[in-house]
């Protein structure tokens, strides 16, 4: 991991990526979220083998290192849980306060993942849909961030869609990204991987939802374009 990547994540960088898409939401774009009846209970179904889930991934475009899941609160590890919300199966519900993301399944169940969220003043809430998905996305920090963080300039280059950083192991956006839109408007809000999985369960970013790379890859495979996403306020 580069020193830049660590500084970006710990200083609360906006991780935004994709073809021609700008950064995560800024404070002026904060919105109130919907009132969702979300109650998640104890784990159900099979017992998850987290040693296998968070093992090294060798067959992808870039080799993803194993994550030492023992360092993380078990509440933030991937698990199937009981879920009594009213959302349709396939819906993604993000609870920033609890640092959890739920992928709603059939039969009163959901796949639950731990997430990292935006620090105070950099949050976004509302209802959106997944307009596009990308593997190993490039990162295009907004002009406001470059102005605020001039130390990142040496690591940026002119790419196809603007000034940014190519996708890869040192890229703050991680292995996968889901891009959220409301109608014809890009929310500038993403669900993506991270190079700092130990920050899951905390509020340090500039707004986007960060996941362990192995987890965001799992969610990516479950999430078709058009999926409804609810981010609670």
C-alpha positions in Angstrom: 0.0 0.0 0.0 1.3 3.5 -0.9 1.7 6.2 1.7 -0.8 8.2 -0.4 -3.5 5.5 -0.1 -3.2 5.4 3.7 -3.2 9.2 4.0 -6.3 9.5 1.8 -8.3 6.9 3.8 -7.3 8.1 7.2 -7.7 11.8 6.3 -11.2 11.2 4.9 -10.7 11.3 1.2 -13.6 11.1 -1.2 -13.2 8.0 -3.2 -14.9 8.4 -6.5 -14.3 6.5 -9.7 -15.5 5.4 -13.1 -15.6 6.7 -16.6 -16.2 10.5 -16.5 -17.7 10.4 -13.0 -16.6 12.8 -10.3 -16.0 12.3 -6.6 -18.1 11.3 -3.6 -20.7 13.7 -2.2 -19.7 17.0 -0.7 -21.4 18.6 2.3 -23.6 20.8 0.2 -25.2 17.7 -1.3 -26.3 16.1 1.9 -29.9 15.0 1.9 -32.4 13.5 4.3 -33.0 9.8 3.9 -36.2 7.8 4.0 -37.7 6.3 7.1 -37.2 2.6 6.8 -38.2 0.0 9.3 -35.0 -1.9 9.6 -34.4 -4.5 12.2 -31.8 -7.2 11.9 -31.5 -10.1 14.3 -29.1 -12.9 15.0 -27.2 -14.8 12.3 -29.2 -17.5 10.6 -28.5 -20.4 8.2 -25.0 -21.8 7.7 -22.0 -20.7 9.8 -19.7 -18.6 7.6 -16.1 -19.7 7.2 -14.5 -16.2 7.5 -11.0 -17.6 7.0 -12.0 -18.7 3.5 -14.1 -15.6 2.8 -11.3 -13.2 3.6 -8.5 -15.3 2.2 -6.2 -14.0 -0.6 -7.9 -13.7 -4.0 -5.6 -14.8 -6.8 -7.9 -15.2 -9.8 -8.8 -11.5 -10.3 -7.2 -8.8 -12.4 -5.0 -8.0 -9.4 -4.1 -10.3 -6.5 -6.1 -9.2 -3.4 -4.3 -9.8 -0.2 -5.9 -11.8 2.6 -7.6 -9.7 5.3 -6.8 -10.5 9.0 -10.5 -10.5 10.0 -9.6 -11.2 13.6 -8.6 -7.6 13.9 -12.2 -6.5 13.2 -15.2 -6.6 15.5 -17.1 -9.8 14.5 -20.3 -7.6 14.0 -18.7 -6.2 10.9 -17.9 -9.5 9.2 -20.1 -10.9 6.4 -23.0 -12.8 7.8 -26.5 -13.9 6.8 -29.0 -12.5 9.3 -32.7 -12.5 10.1 -34.3 -9.4 8.6 -37.8 -8.1 9.1 -37.8 -4.9 6.9 -40.4 -4.4 4.2 -38.0 -3.9 1.3 -38.2 -6.2 -1.7 -35.5 -8.9 -2.1 -32.5 -7.6 -3.9 -32.7 -4.1 -2.3 -29.6 -2.7 -0.7 -30.1 -0.9 2.6 -27.2 1.0 4.2 -27.4 2.0 7.9 -24.5 4.5 8.3 -25.1 4.9 12.1 -24.6 1.1 12.6 -21.9 0.9 9.9 -23.8 -1.9 8.2 -25.1 -2.7 4.7 -27.9 -5.2 4.1 -28.6 -7.0 0.8 -32.2 -8.1 1.3 -32.9 -11.8 0.5 -36.0 -14.0 0.4 -37.7 -15.4 3.4 -36.9 -12.8 6.0 -33.2 -12.9 5.6 -30.4 -10.6 4.5 -26.7 -10.7 3.8 -25.1 -8.2 6.2 -21.7 -6.6 5.6 -19.7 -4.1 7.7 -19.0 -0.8 6.1 -17.0 2.4 6.6 -19.0 5.7 6.1 -18.5 9.4 5.8 -17.5 11.5 8.8 -19.9 14.2 10.0 -20.6 16.8 7.3 -19.8 14.4 4.5 -22.8 12.1 4.6 -25.5 11.5 2.0 -28.9 9.8 2.5 -31.8 9.0 0.2 -33.1 6.5 -2.3 -31.1 5.8 -5.5 -30.5 3.0 -8.0 -27.3 1.4 -9.2 -26.8 2.9 -12.6 -23.5 1.3 -13.4 -20.9 -1.1 -12.0 -17.1 -1.3 -12.5 -14.3 -3.6 -11.7 -11.0 -2.0 -10.5 -12.3 1.5 -11.3 -10.1 4.5 -11.8 -10.4 7.3 -9.2 -11.2 10.8 -10.2 -11.0 13.1 -7.2 -13.1 16.3 -7.6 -11.4 19.6 -8.0 -12.5 20.6 -4.5 -10.5 17.7 -3.1 -7.4 18.4 -5.1 -7.5 22.0 -3.9 -8.0 20.8 -0.3 -5.4 18.0 -0.6 -2.6 19.3 -2.8 -0.4 16.5 -1.5 -2.2 14.0 -3.7 -1.3 15.8 -7.0 2.0 13.9 -7.6 0.0 10.6 -7.6 -2.5 11.7 -10.3 -2.2 11.5 -14.0 -4.2 12.4 -17.1 -6.5 9.5 -17.8 -9.2 8.9 -20.4 -11.9 10.7 -18.4 -9.8 13.4 -16.7 -7.2 13.7 -13.9 -7.1 10.7 -11.7 -5.5 7.5 -10.6 -5.6 4.2 -12.5 -7.5 1.3 -10.8 -5.3 -1.1 -8.9 -4.2 -2.3 -5.5 -3.1 1.1 -4.3 -6.3 2.9 -5.6 -8.5 4.1 -2.7 -11.6 2.9 -4.5 -10.6 -0.8 -4.2 -11.6 -3.8 -6.4 -15.2 -2.9 -7.3 -17.6 0.1 -7.3 -21.4 0.6 -7.6 -22.5 4.1 -8.9 -25.7 5.5 -7.4 -28.0 7.8 -9.4 -31.4 9.5 -8.7 -33.3 9.7 -12.0 -30.9 11.4 -14.4 -28.7 12.9 -11.7 -25.5 11.3 -10.5 -25.5 11.4 -6.7 -21.7 11.3 -6.7 -22.2 8.6 -4.0 -20.6 5.2 -4.5 -20.3 1.8 -2.7 -16.8 0.6 -3.3 -13.8 -1.3 -1.9 -11.0 0.0 0.2 -7.3 -0.3 0.7 -7.8 0.1 4.5 -10.2 -2.7 5.5 -9.3 -2.1 9.2 -11.3 1.2 9.0 -14.5 -0.7 8.5 -16.9 0.1 11.3 -15.7 3.7 11.5 -16.6 7.1 10.0 -13.6 8.6 8.3 -14.4 9.0 4.6 -15.8 12.0 2.7 -19.1 10.3 2.2 -18.9 7.1 0.2 -19.6 3.6 1.6 -16.4 1.6 1.9 -16.3 -2.2 2.1 -13.6 -4.9 2.5 -12.6 -5.8 -1.0 -13.7 -9.5 -0.6 -17.1 -8.2 0.6 -17.6 -5.6 -2.2 -16.8 -8.3 -4.7 -19.5 -10.6 -3.2 -22.0 -7.7 -3.2 -21.1 -6.8 -6.8 -21.9 -10.3 -7.9 -25.4 -10.1 -6.3 -26.2 -6.6 -7.6 -27.5 -6.1 -11.1 -27.7 -2.6 -12.6 -31.0 -1.0 -11.6 -30.9 -2.3 -8.0 -32.7 0.0 -5.5 -30.4 1.4 -2.8 -31.7 3.0 0.4 -29.2 5.0 2.5 -30.7 5.9 5.9 -30.2 9.3 7.4 
